[in-house]
């Protein structure tokens, strides 16, 4: 993962949240949830890598 991908996720999150707030369509909120899941997985992997680095 690169910082660029994280920025893209954040941009998409903001876009879908705005659309959800404007139109109230559940589809937009579902997209937000998928983005959050992806970011949580990414953060989990980064934390594991940090723990491995500290253990060495």
VENGIDA-V426587 format. One record per residue. RES is the residue in three letters. PHI is phi in degrees with one decimal (none if undefined). Layout:
RES	PHI
RES	PHI
//
This chain:
UNK	none
UNK	-119.6
UNK	-57.4
UNK	-62.0
UNK	-65.1
UNK	-62.2
UNK	-61.9
UNK	-63.8
UNK	-59.7
UNK	-65.5
UNK	-62.3
UNK	-62.5
UNK	-56.8
UNK	-61.9
UNK	-62.5
UNK	-67.3
UNK	-65.3
UNK	-62.4
UNK	-62.0
UNK	-62.8
UNK	-65.8
UNK	-75.1
UNK	-114.1
UNK	70.0
UNK	-80.4
UNK	-59.6
UNK	-56.7
UNK	-66.9
UNK	-67.5
UNK	-61.1
UNK	-63.9
UNK	-59.8
UNK	-62.8
UNK	-65.4
UNK	-63.4
UNK	-62.6
UNK	-62.0
UNK	-62.4
UNK	-67.4
UNK	-63.4
UNK	-62.3
UNK	-61.0
UNK	-62.9
UNK	-59.3
UNK	-65.1
UNK	-64.7
UNK	-65.6
UNK	-63.5
UNK	-62.7
UNK	-63.3
UNK	-62.2
UNK	-64.0
UNK	-63.0
UNK	-69.0
UNK	-74.0
UNK	-80.6
//
